[in-house]
Amino acid sequence: MIGGHIAGIENPRLPMKASLRPQSEPIRIVCIDDDEEEFVLLSHMLSSLHDFPVELTWIETFEAGLAALSQNAADIFLIDYCLGARTGLDLLLEARRMGSSRPTLLLTGQGNREIDLHAAALGAADYLEKGSLTAAMLERSVRYALRQWMMMTALKESNRELMRVQDQLEAEKVALARTASELAAARNVCDAQRQQMERLAMTDALTGISNRRHFTDMANKEVGRARRYGHPLTVLSFDIDNFKGINDGLGHATGDEVLRRIAETVDAELRGSDVFARMGGDEFVILSPQTDLPAALHIAERLRSAMKRMSVPENPHSLKITASIGIATWRRSDGLIDATIARADEALYRAKKAGRDRICTFPDATDPSTAAVPARSVTG
């Protein structure tokens, strides 16, 4: 192998990427040609250039040239088309297969469009005819090939960086999606817990029906509608006859079962618009919207009969349950529902006093003359 250094003047216009090669160093050019005279001619041609420093090396065999190309051992390669039994196109093809990435110039003794196109397809930066080649043409081709290579290298690095950023963004997207999913799951849990707490806050724990607080809220809303639209509104108050005797004689577990069965039985007889609640102990209350006193009497009788027919599961004592019911209608002078409940409770007290297992109504407020009339009784 014959090699030499050709000095020149550094040209600041030639872009050389710092990470690839410092501008102060010469451009490494390898000439792959099996004819030493051709190499000498190229050496003289490049020595006449003073735009940039050059370090020129000659490789005379196909195999050594392929090794240098595969190792990217120079900044640019000048390849002769005729390389003994092989061609420069064969060398380009094998070099590309082995991962060569440096720019190449193909030189030939005579022009051939088919070879030109083939060389371009294999990645050659230019195709030069030796017979018409000048130093200026060679310099321009070298400069163009290096610029093109550096631009492609920068583009590849940009693409790699873009892919890295895209991968990072995708990972962050997945992490954000996972976080959003976890937050959504946590929010669902919180919503479910809040809804459960709200249900507990308005539900009687033993029977599952409304508690006093929820009943009062719902009843006062119905009072507002009754006041606005003039609809009748009735309250039914009832409790279980002799419930203390059940608790004392059969135990609180049986008493609790009786309360649950009462709640199930009554709830099954009511409309969806009715509000049914346990006020405490064995005391229950029902609010019936758009229901006048005669209609409320029919509802109460249906409930009294249903409770009387009710059986308590696993009750060895064949326990019979009866209830006393008091009824009162809402008056505009009542304001909120508490005054109506108080009159229904008074009617319930009269039903108890009259012998239990019966229904009593408070005098109908639509007739002021009846305000002091004793409560009527309906026995079953």
C-alpha positions as CSV (number, residue, x, y, z in Angstrom):
1,M,0.0,0.0,0.0
2,I,1.3,3.4,-1.0
3,G,0.1,6.5,1.0
4,G,0.9,10.1,1.2
5,H,-0.2,13.4,2.7
6,I,-1.2,16.4,0.6
7,A,-1.2,19.7,2.5
8,G,-3.7,22.4,1.8
9,I,-5.4,25.4,3.4
10,E,-8.4,24.8,5.7
11,N,-11.6,26.1,4.2
12,P,-14.1,27.3,6.9
13,R,-16.9,27.1,4.3
14,L,-16.7,23.3,4.3
15,P,-19.1,22.1,7.1
16,M,-17.5,19.4,9.3
17,K,-19.5,18.3,12.3
18,A,-17.4,18.6,15.4
19,S,-18.6,15.2,16.7
20,L,-17.5,13.6,13.5
21,R,-14.2,15.2,12.7
22,P,-12.5,18.5,13.9
23,Q,-12.2,21.1,11.2
24,S,-8.4,21.5,12.0
25,E,-7.8,17.9,10.8
26,P,-7.4,17.0,7.1
27,I,-10.1,15.2,5.2
28,R,-9.2,11.6,4.9
29,I,-9.7,10.3,1.4
30,V,-9.1,6.7,0.3
31,C,-8.6,6.0,-3.4
32,I,-9.4,2.4,-4.3
33,D,-7.7,1.7,-7.7
34,D,-5.6,-1.2,-9.0
35,D,-3.6,1.2,-11.2
36,E,-0.9,3.2,-9.4
37,E,-0.6,5.7,-12.3
38,E,-4.3,6.6,-11.8
39,F,-3.6,7.1,-8.1
40,V,-0.7,9.4,-8.9
41,L,-2.8,11.4,-11.3
42,L,-5.5,11.9,-8.6
43,S,-2.8,12.8,-6.1
44,H,-1.5,15.6,-8.3
45,M,-5.0,16.8,-8.9
46,L,-5.8,16.9,-5.2
47,S,-2.4,18.5,-4.4
48,S,-3.4,21.5,-6.6
49,L,-6.3,22.2,-4.3
50,H,-5.7,24.7,-1.5
51,D,-9.3,25.0,-0.2
52,F,-9.0,22.3,2.4
53,P,-6.4,19.9,3.8
54,V,-6.4,16.4,2.5
55,E,-4.9,13.1,3.7
56,L,-4.9,10.7,0.7
57,T,-4.4,7.0,0.9
58,W,-4.2,4.4,-1.9
59,I,-5.7,0.9,-1.7
60,E,-5.0,-1.2,-4.7
61,T,-7.1,-4.4,-4.1
62,F,-10.8,-5.1,-4.1
63,E,-10.5,-7.0,-0.8
64,A,-8.5,-4.3,1.1
65,G,-10.9,-1.7,-0.3
66,L,-13.9,-3.7,1.0
67,A,-12.3,-4.0,4.4
68,A,-11.7,-0.2,4.6
69,L,-15.2,0.6,3.4
70,S,-16.8,-1.8,5.9
71,Q,-14.8,-0.2,8.7
72,N,-15.6,3.4,7.5
73,A,-11.9,4.0,7.6
74,A,-12.0,7.4,5.7
75,D,-14.2,10.5,5.3
76,I,-14.7,9.8,1.6
77,F,-13.8,7.0,-0.9
78,L,-12.8,7.4,-4.5
79,I,-13.5,4.1,-6.3
80,D,-12.4,3.1,-9.7
81,Y,-14.9,1.2,-11.8
82,C,-12.3,-1.4,-13.0
83,L,-10.8,-3.4,-10.2
84,G,-9.3,-6.4,-11.9
85,A,-11.9,-9.1,-12.3
86,R,-14.4,-7.2,-10.2
87,T,-16.0,-3.7,-10.6
88,G,-16.5,-0.7,-8.4
89,L,-20.2,-1.5,-8.5
90,D,-19.5,-4.9,-7.0
91,L,-17.5,-3.2,-4.3
92,L,-20.3,-0.7,-3.5
93,L,-22.9,-3.5,-3.3
94,E,-20.9,-5.6,-0.9
95,A,-19.8,-2.6,1.1
96,R,-23.4,-1.5,1.6
97,R,-24.4,-5.0,2.7
98,M,-21.6,-4.9,5.3
99,G,-22.8,-1.6,6.7
100,S,-20.6,1.0,5.1
101,S,-22.0,4.5,5.5
102,R,-19.3,6.9,4.2
103,P,-19.8,8.8,1.0
104,T,-18.3,7.4,-2.2
105,L,-17.4,8.7,-5.7
106,L,-17.2,6.2,-8.6
107,L,-14.6,7.0,-11.3
108,T,-14.6,5.4,-14.8
109,G,-12.7,5.8,-18.0
110,Q,-15.7,6.5,-20.1
111,G,-19.3,7.6,-19.5
112,N,-22.1,5.0,-19.3
113,R,-25.6,6.1,-18.3
114,E,-26.5,2.5,-17.1
115,I,-23.4,2.5,-14.8
116,D,-24.2,6.0,-13.6
117,L,-27.8,5.0,-12.6
118,H,-26.6,1.8,-11.0
119,A,-24.0,3.6,-8.9
120,A,-26.6,6.1,-7.8
121,A,-28.9,3.3,-6.8
122,L,-26.1,1.8,-4.6
123,G,-25.6,5.1,-2.8
124,A,-22.7,6.7,-4.7
125,A,-22.6,10.5,-4.3
126,D,-21.3,11.1,-7.8
127,Y,-20.2,9.4,-11.0
128,L,-17.0,11.0,-12.6
129,E,-15.5,10.4,-16.0
130,K,-11.7,10.5,-15.8
131,G,-11.2,11.9,-19.3
132,S,-13.0,15.1,-18.5
133,L,-12.2,15.3,-14.8
134,T,-10.6,18.6,-13.5
135,A,-9.3,19.5,-10.1
136,A,-12.2,21.9,-9.7
137,M,-14.8,19.2,-10.6
138,L,-13.1,16.8,-8.2
139,E,-13.1,19.4,-5.4
140,R,-16.8,20.2,-6.0
141,S,-17.8,16.5,-6.0
142,V,-15.8,15.9,-2.8
143,R,-17.3,18.9,-1.1
144,Y,-20.8,17.9,-2.2
145,A,-20.4,14.3,-1.1
146,L,-19.2,15.3,2.3
147,R,-22.0,17.8,2.8
148,Q,-24.5,15.3,1.7
149,W,-23.1,12.7,4.0
150,M,-23.0,15.0,7.0
151,M,-26.6,16.2,6.3
152,M,-27.8,12.6,6.1
153,T,-25.8,11.7,9.3
154,A,-27.4,14.7,11.1
155,L,-30.8,13.7,9.8
156,K,-30.3,10.2,11.1
157,E,-29.2,11.4,14.4
158,S,-32.2,13.8,14.5
159,N,-34.5,10.9,13.6
160,R,-32.9,8.8,16.4
161,E,-33.4,11.6,18.8
162,L,-37.0,12.1,17.6
163,M,-37.6,8.4,18.1
164,R,-36.1,8.6,21.6
165,V,-38.3,11.5,22.4
166,Q,-41.4,9.7,20.9
167,D,-40.6,6.6,23.0
168,Q,-40.2,8.8,26.1
169,L,-43.5,10.6,25.3
170,E,-45.2,7.3,24.7
171,A,-43.9,6.0,28.1
172,E,-45.1,9.1,29.8
173,K,-48.4,8.8,28.0
174,V,-48.7,5.2,29.3
175,A,-47.8,6.4,32.8
176,L,-50.3,9.2,32.6
177,A,-53.0,6.9,31.4
178,R,-52.1,4.5,34.2
179,T,-52.3,7.4,36.7
180,A,-55.6,8.6,35.2
181,S,-57.0,5.1,35.4
182,E,-55.8,4.8,39.0
183,L,-57.3,8.2,39.8
184,A,-60.6,7.3,38.1
185,A,-60.7,4.0,40.1
186,A,-59.9,6.0,43.3
187,R,-62.6,8.5,42.4
188,N,-65.1,5.7,41.8
189,V,-64.2,4.2,45.1
190,C,-64.7,7.6,46.8
191,D,-68.0,8.1,45.0
192,A,-69.2,4.7,46.0
193,Q,-68.1,5.3,49.6
194,R,-69.8,8.7,49.5
195,Q,-73.0,7.2,48.1
196,Q,-72.8,4.5,50.8
197,M,-72.4,7.1,53.5
198,E,-75.3,9.1,52.1
199,R,-77.4,5.9,52.1
200,L,-76.4,5.1,55.6
201,A,-77.1,8.7,56.7
202,M,-80.7,8.4,55.5
203,T,-81.4,4.7,56.1
204,D,-82.5,2.9,59.2
205,A,-79.8,0.3,59.8
206,L,-82.2,-2.4,61.1
207,T,-85.0,-2.3,58.6
208,G,-83.4,-0.7,55.5
209,I,-86.2,1.9,55.2
210,S,-85.8,5.7,55.6
211,N,-84.8,7.1,59.0
212,R,-86.3,10.0,60.8
213,R,-83.9,12.5,59.2
214,H,-84.5,11.4,55.7
215,F,-88.3,11.3,56.3
216,T,-88.3,14.8,57.5
217,D,-86.3,16.1,54.5
218,M,-88.6,14.3,52.0
219,A,-91.8,15.2,53.8
220,N,-90.9,18.9,53.9
221,K,-90.3,18.8,50.2
222,E,-93.7,17.3,49.7
223,V,-95.1,20.0,51.9
224,G,-93.7,22.6,49.5
225,R,-95.3,20.9,46.5
226,A,-98.7,20.6,48.4
227,R,-98.6,24.3,49.3
228,R,-97.7,25.3,45.7
229,Y,-100.2,23.1,43.9
230,G,-102.9,22.6,46.5
231,H,-102.6,18.8,46.6
232,P,-103.7,16.9,49.8
233,L,-101.0,15.4,52.0
234,T,-101.6,12.8,54.7
235,V,-99.4,11.3,57.4
236,L,-100.0,7.8,58.8
237,S,-98.3,7.0,62.1
238,F,-98.4,3.4,63.5
239,D,-96.6,1.2,66.0
240,I,-96.8,-2.5,66.9
241,D,-99.3,-3.5,69.7
242,N,-97.6,-4.9,72.8
243,F,-94.2,-4.8,71.3
244,K,-92.5,-4.5,74.7
245,G,-94.1,-7.8,75.6
246,I,-92.5,-9.4,72.5
247,N,-89.1,-8.1,73.4
248,D,-89.4,-9.0,77.1
249,G,-91.0,-12.4,76.5
250,L,-89.3,-13.7,73.3
251,G,-86.1,-11.7,73.3
252,H,-84.7,-8.7,71.3
253,A,-83.6,-10.9,68.4
254,T,-87.3,-11.9,67.8
255,G,-88.3,-8.2,68.3
256,D,-85.8,-7.1,65.7
257,E,-87.1,-9.8,63.3
258,V,-90.6,-8.5,63.8
259,L,-89.6,-5.0,63.0
260,R,-87.8,-6.2,59.8
261,R,-90.9,-8.2,58.7
262,I,-93.2,-5.2,59.4
263,A,-91.0,-3.0,57.3
264,E,-91.0,-5.5,54.4
265,T,-94.8,-6.1,54.6
266,V,-95.7,-2.4,54.7
267,D,-93.2,-1.3,52.1
268,A,-94.7,-3.9,49.7
269,E,-98.2,-2.3,50.0
270,L,-97.1,1.3,49.4
271,R,-96.8,3.3,46.3
272,G,-93.5,4.6,44.9
273,S,-94.4,8.1,45.8
274,D,-95.0,7.3,49.5
275,V,-92.3,7.9,52.0
276,F,-91.9,5.2,54.7
277,A,-89.7,5.6,57.7
278,R,-88.9,4.1,61.1
279,M,-88.9,6.9,63.7
280,G,-87.4,4.8,66.5
281,G,-88.2,1.6,68.4
282,D,-91.4,0.2,67.0
283,E,-92.7,3.6,65.7
284,F,-93.2,4.0,62.0
285,V,-94.6,6.8,59.8
286,I,-95.8,7.1,56.3
287,L,-96.2,10.2,54.1
288,S,-98.8,9.8,51.3
289,P,-98.7,12.7,48.8
290,Q,-101.8,13.6,46.9
291,T,-103.9,11.5,49.3
292,D,-106.9,12.8,51.2
293,L,-108.4,11.4,54.4
294,P,-110.8,8.9,52.8
295,A,-108.0,7.5,50.6
296,A,-105.7,7.4,53.6
297,L,-108.3,5.3,55.5
298,H,-108.3,2.7,52.7
299,I,-104.5,2.6,52.7
300,A,-104.4,2.2,56.5
301,E,-106.9,-0.6,56.5
302,R,-104.9,-2.4,53.8
303,L,-101.8,-2.1,55.9
304,R,-103.4,-3.1,59.2
305,S,-104.8,-6.3,57.5
306,A,-101.5,-7.1,55.9
307,M,-99.6,-6.8,59.2
308,K,-102.2,-8.9,60.9
309,R,-101.8,-11.7,58.3
310,M,-98.0,-11.4,58.6
311,S,-96.0,-14.4,60.0
312,V,-92.6,-14.3,61.6
313,P,-90.3,-17.0,60.2
314,E,-89.0,-19.6,62.7
315,N,-91.4,-18.4,65.4
316,P,-92.3,-21.3,67.6
317,H,-94.9,-19.3,69.5
318,S,-97.1,-18.6,66.4
319,L,-96.8,-14.9,67.2
320,K,-99.6,-12.8,65.9
321,I,-98.8,-9.2,65.1
322,T,-101.3,-6.3,65.2
323,A,-100.7,-2.6,64.8
324,S,-102.5,0.6,65.7
325,I,-102.6,3.5,63.2
326,G,-103.3,7.2,63.5
327,I,-104.0,9.5,60.5
328,A,-103.8,13.2,60.1
329,T,-103.9,15.5,57.0
330,W,-101.6,18.4,56.5
331,R,-103.0,21.9,57.0
332,R,-101.6,25.1,55.5
333,S,-101.3,26.5,59.0
334,D,-99.0,23.6,59.9
335,G,-96.0,25.0,58.1
336,L,-93.6,22.1,58.0
337,I,-94.5,18.5,58.6
338,D,-93.8,18.3,62.4
339,A,-97.3,19.6,63.3
340,T,-99.0,17.0,61.1
341,I,-96.9,14.2,62.5
342,A,-97.9,15.3,66.0
343,R,-101.6,15.1,65.2
344,A,-101.1,11.7,63.6
345,D,-99.4,10.6,66.8
346,E,-102.3,11.9,68.8
347,A,-104.7,9.8,66.7
348,L,-102.4,6.8,67.2
349,Y,-102.6,7.3,70.9
350,R,-106.4,7.3,70.7
351,A,-106.3,4.1,68.7
352,K,-104.2,2.5,71.4
353,K,-106.5,3.8,74.1
354,A,-109.6,2.5,72.2
355,G,-108.3,-1.1,72.3
356,R,-105.5,-1.4,69.8
357,D,-105.6,-3.1,66.3
358,R,-107.5,-0.2,64.9
359,I,-107.3,3.0,63.0
360,C,-108.1,6.5,64.3
361,T,-108.1,9.8,62.4
362,F,-107.5,13.3,63.7
363,P,-110.5,15.6,62.8
364,D,-110.3,16.7,59.2
365,A,-108.7,20.2,59.1
366,T,-110.9,21.2,56.1
367,D,-113.9,21.6,58.6
368,P,-112.9,23.9,61.5
369,S,-116.1,23.0,63.3
370,T,-114.8,19.5,63.8
371,A,-111.6,20.4,65.5
372,A,-112.7,19.3,68.9
373,V,-114.7,16.2,67.8
374,P,-113.3,12.9,69.2
375,A,-111.3,10.9,66.8
376,R,-113.2,8.4,64.8
377,S,-112.3,4.7,65.0
378,V,-112.3,1.9,62.5
379,T,-111.9,-1.5,63.9
380,G,-110.7,-4.5,62.0
